[in-house]
């Protein structure tokens, strides 16, 4: 059941937008977290406030199983995110 919800979610337009490195609105991000909560999919978020150099951005970590996570970073403003990709 969990895998079905996750695969449906990952094929949705909001995830395609994140994967295309397009910025999300806060409303879209809140909608996305609401979907995760409704489908009982565990996740963590981190927020980095914008500066003159970097835009405000959000890191979303989705826990797929105890050894696998999916980390997505999206900017709320144009520009390069504060969060760096994990190795």
C-alpha positions, -999 to 999 in steps of 0.1 A, spaced: 0 0 0 28 24 10 47 17 -23 15 24 -44 9 57 -27 46 67 -30 48 58 -67 16 77 -75 29 107 -56 63 107 -73 47 106 -107 26 137 -100 31 171 -114 45 187 -83 74 162 -81 80 166 -118 82 203 -111 108 198 -84 128 173 -105 129 199 -133 144 223 -108 115 247 -110 106 268 -80 75 260 -60 52 283 -43 46 279 -5 10 268 -13 23 240 -36 47 229 -9 20 228 17 -2 208 -6 26 184 -11 32 179 26 -6 174 30 -5 146 5 24 129 23 5 132 57 -28 119 42 -10 89 28 10 83 60 43 87 43 71 98 68 91 129 59 112 157 74 116 192 62 142 219 67 138 256 58 166 280 49 157 317 49 167 337 19 197 360 19 210 385 -6 231 356 -20 207 327 -18 169 323 -22 147 309 5 146 271 0 131 240 15 146 205 18 121 177 19 134 142 30 110 113 23 118 82 43 111 52 20 124 25 43 150 24 71 179 25 47 166 46 18 155 82 17 146 106 -11 159 141 -6 144 169 -27 154 206 -25 133 233 -40 137 271 -40 108 294 -31 125 322 -51 146 323 -82 183 313 -77 205 286 -64 196 269 -31 215 270 2 211 233 6 238 213 -11 232 178 -26 242 150 -3 269 125 -14 
